[in-house]
Amino acid sequence: MGRFWSILFLLVPVLGVGCFVWAMADMWPMQGHWLPENINDHGRVIDNLFLFILVLTGVIFAATGLAFFWFLWKYDAAKNPQPVAFTHGSHTLEVVWSILPAGTLVFIAIYQMNAWADAKMRRPMLPGPDGQMATQDDIPKPSTCEVTGRQFEWRLRYPHSKPENWKPGDPYVYGDDDLYVVNDLHLPIHEEIVLSIKSQDVLHSFFLPNLRVKQDVVPGMLQHVWFRANKTGVYDIVCAELCGWGHYKMRGRLTVESRADFDRWIAQQVQAQSQSSFTPTPTAAE
Amino acid sequence: MSREILTSAGSPWLLLPLLALSACGCGSPDAKFLRYEVFALKTEQLNNDSRFSREQRENIDEVMQALYGTPDEPRVPALGEVPIADVLDLAKLQLAAGPVGSDEVGNVRGLYREHCAHCHGITGDGAGPTAAFLNPYPRDYRKGWFKFKSTPIGIRPTHDDLKKIVLEGIPGTAMPSFKLLPDLEVEALVHYVKYLSIRGETERALLRASMELNNDQVVLPVLAEGASPEQKTFHDDQKVIVTDAVAQVVGDWTRPAEVMTDAAAEVQARPEMTPAELAESRKRGQALFYGFAQCIKCHGESALGDGQTTDYDEWTKEFIGDGKNLQLVAEFENAGLLPPRHIIPRNLRLGVYRGGRRPLDLYWRIRNGIEGVPMPAVTMKLGDDPAAKGLTPADVWDIVNYVQSLPYQPINNPLDAAREVELLRERM
């Protein structure tokens, strides 16, 4: 009977690793359970970190599982009639299993620092008054859109005012003719995009799975995310922080399109928002 | 008996209750339309507290079910010539009705319960499970009144008005946007909202009609075999009364189509203006805001929405009046009314516009007023008589221009405000 249980426990590492391999191979019934397509130029680093940590923890997980199995198998009571002998600690062993994990954690902490800084600290900059990049007077790149999470939708605000000395190609600034949209985020491809993220009520998390961007949305805090999308298409925006009963339906849609399409869409929305006339038509009711 | 069960731990009889439990399952009971209790109470109070008899209430339940079906199987009343199909599309209602799920072919069902019922309630009474936590409360459809629409007060909203609210949501309230739903699903939901409105209005009419009868008469009796000629006449008369009541409710919902094709519904585009002209227009708008149009009465001198803060909306006032009679408030709360909340005028400096931020939306709000709340329609000048009092469309646009400038005034910024107050002090 005893060895039956050891076989059962062997299934833990086997199935655990199997699930991941199966999902990675995209085979039935696990299709679409691996990472969604990455469309962010900076997303590879995040994926690599994820894979590195997955492999590291995976190897330890499998090794631990196999070790458990081996002990269960070898020291099965039915096959080992002699009494159990106890040992009282091994200093060397304890030092090894303290230093190894500690060293690994320190390594991960250092190894991910650059990725973290790129994702959360090094906001894209624009040249300042001197016209040169990487000088003291660089200014943070203004945001393309302000995303405000609220129960249970994403309210978007695009700046549409021209600052003084505006030239074609310059970014707009927020003002009294902003464009307001809900849930339908459009962005140009191959451009460094900065989004401002706010909350109107509770904690949310702004998550763009295809761009490997996830940012907690904290009431009272203005935060920024940035990325550069490299594939046109329609992608999900989801809330990744339980924010109330309707959390699951707090979905938006991200459309990545060419600059020309993006400008056309903005112009259409601006026109719809500035509608001031109404002409009665016989079909107005239905 | 109980001792036996307790001591015979291994008895197979113990399994019986467990089996019974698993056979019952732990699902929720069938969804039911709730009675319009608050309106029944109101009707009774209006008639010197004469009570409805049990038979009368049950008869109304039966008539309502015959006309409109159940939350799972909606029905559209057959009305002969009244074109109810223009307002309610049964196929779309069936998409929205029923429990959440999909049929064998994968068509969705139960859209209303998936997206709306938790706030607006199965019955459309605006009292779903999450309603009590919201401010403002979700709309109770049963009165047939809606706030943000293109039609004047007293006229039902158009189909497009309701659809716009579903698509865009209402910023500043708990109503979210359903923009990403497929068009067919949004259409189905709009039809279902109209269905619940028409159903609720019919229930009101039936309650009123029932109150006019003697206590032993019901609004539409079942005609038994061998009924007396008097009973037959009464039945036929009542049938006409009920059919007329439904026809009138439905007729109200077909009217927006006529009203909105009326030339008076037209809105001329806002005049194009240079920055200097716009500044002048805003000044004129400001004068009207503080003067003839009397916006400050509710929106306050500061436009922060603090002119009055103690009024109620009509969905509340209908039952509790000014809310000072606490006994009355308690009676209606027992009947299902949510604890009354004051209707707060809009803070115009926030730049959040519930009914939409297009200039057209603001124009409609000012010209038409807002149904069910203290916001009245402005007096428009009719004809060319120069002595006539009232606003021209250009005047309304001036007010719109002024209102649109309020969120961007420097005084909204605390730092700038401090400076302005300083300047005021110096002048004094």
Interface residues (C-beta under 8 A of the other chain):
Chain A: Q151 F152 E153 R155 G175 D176 Y180 V182 N183 D184 W245 G246 K249 R251 G252 R253 A272 Q273 S274 Q275 S276 S277 F278 T279 P280 T281 P282 A284 A285 E286
Chain B: D86 H115 H118 T130 S150 T158 H159 D160 E168 G169 P171 A174 P176 S177 K179 L180 T254 P256 A257 M260 T261 D262 A263 A265 E266 V267 Q268 A269 R270 R357 R358 P359 L360 Y363 W364 W397 Q404 S405 P407 Y408
